[in-house]
Amino acid sequence: MDRDKMQRRYLRDEWPRQVGNLASTLTRLSSRAEDARYDQVVASLLHEGTLFMEWCAPNVPLEIAVELVSMQRELVLWRRIWPVGAARPLLAFRTRDMADRLLEAAGFY
């Protein structure tokens, strides 16, 4: 799917659902980060996560937007160095933590 089409599709939802979809991407990333067979998938999910953060930030409450900025910076850094075998468990932990925090902020927990 091209970026513009994906963005239009993503933005048609209300912000809680956008944040939920972002959390889903982060959870999928977390579940695949520790297995080298999924390095390409992880790289793609890192990119998708940064895009979703950029797209939903203007729509969310300020406190969530501030957190998204920090999360997006971290994902960009991960994208620059990926794959790093020894860091796989850390990426899995960090992205799962991000997903949990976003789900709670959006009212899913």
N, C-alpha and C positions, 0 to 999 in steps of 0.2 A: 504494500500500500504506500502511495507517495505521501510525503510529509504534509502537504496542504490538505489532502483528503483526510488524513489521520487527525490533523488539528481540528478541522471542521466537525468531524465526528466526536472527538473528545469534548469540544467546547459546547456541544448542544445540551449536555447534562448540567444539572445544578452543581454547585461547588462541592457539596458533601459526596456526591457520586464521583466527581472528578478525583477527589482525594481518595476515595475508596478504590478507584481504578489504579491510581498511583501506588497505593498500598499493595494492591494485588501484584503489580509489576515488581515491586521491591521484594515481596514474599517469594515470587518465582525466582528472582535473582538469588535470594538467600538459599533457596533449596538446591540450586545448581552450582553455586560458587565453589564448592569443595571438590567437585569432580572435573578433572581436566578435559574430559570428553565434551564438556559443555562450554569451553572457553569462548567460542564464537557466540553462543547464545548469551552468555554473561555479558560479553562486550555489547551486544545488541540491546540487552535489557538495561545496561548502564546508560546507553544513549537514550533509549525510550524514557527512562526515569527522569533524566535531565530535561527532556522536552516537556514531559507532563508537568514537572515542577514549574517550568517557565510559563506554560500555558495557564495553569490554574492559579498561580500566585496573585494575579490582579483580582480574582473573584473571591478569595477566601478572607476571613477576618484577619486583621493585622497581626495578631499573635501567631497565627499559623503561617502567614506570609514570611514573617521574620525567621521562623524555624525552617521554612522551605529554602530560604537563601543559604543557610548553613548546610543543609542537606545537599543542595545542588552543588555547592562548592566541593563537598566531599566526594560526590559521585564523579565530578569532573576530574578530580585528582586520581580516583580509582581508574577512570578510563585511560588516563595518561600512562599508568604503570602496568595495566593489566596485560597478561597474566603474571602473577607472582605467586608461585606455589606455596611458599611458607605463609603467605598472608591470606590464603583462602578461608580459613576458619574465622579470621577477623572480618573479612568482607561479609561472610554469611551472617555473623552476629550483628554487625552494624546495620545491614539492610533489614534484618528482621526487627531490630529495635526501632528503626525509622518507621517501618510499616505499622508496628504496634502503636507508636506515638501518634501517627497520623490517623489511624482508625479511632483512637480515643478522642483526639481533637475534633474529628468529624461526627462524633456521637454514635459510633458503631459499637463501642464497648460501654 
